[in-house]
Amino acid sequence: MANPLTPDVLADPVALTRALVDIESVSRNEKEIADCIELVLADAPHLTVHRQQNTIMARTELGRARSGWCWPGTSTRCR
């Protein structure tokens, strides 16, 4: 199957939402949508993309200091 996340679709928030919703991704069957998203993100030169099973993580590699993260709704200290 061809990736439905084409440049035209990515440029239009409504078309992007429709394309993502149209990809079957019920629980335990997210491979197809993960494949599509990974392909799109891998083309962005400023991102480093990591994948673990059907979970995709992308982060910028712009040479800036790390800003950190916090778990919302907890008292966990930001890192």
PEVENKA-V157791 format. One record per pair of residues at least 12 apart in sequence whose C-alpha atoms are under 10 Angstrom apart, sorted by the first residue. I is the first residue (numbers start at 1). J is the second residue. Records with the same first field share a line. If there is no record, write none. Layout:
I->J / J
This chain:
1->32 / 36
2->36
3->19 / 32 / 33 / 35 / 36 / 37 / 39 / 40
4->16 / 19 / 20 / 22 / 23 / 33 / 36 / 37
5->19 / 20 / 33 / 36 / 37 / 39 / 40
6->19 / 36 / 40
7->40
10->40
19->33
20->33 / 36 / 37
21->33
23->36
28->54
29->54
30->53 / 54 / 55
31->53 / 54 / 55
32->54
33->54
34->51 / 53 / 54 / 55 / 56
35->51 / 54 / 55 / 56
37->55 / 56
38->50 / 51 / 54 / 55 / 56 / 57 / 58
41->56 / 57 / 58 / 59
42->58
44->58 / 60
45->60 / 61
46->58 / 59 / 60 / 61 / 62 / 63
47->59 / 60 / 61 / 62
48->60 / 61
66->79
67->79
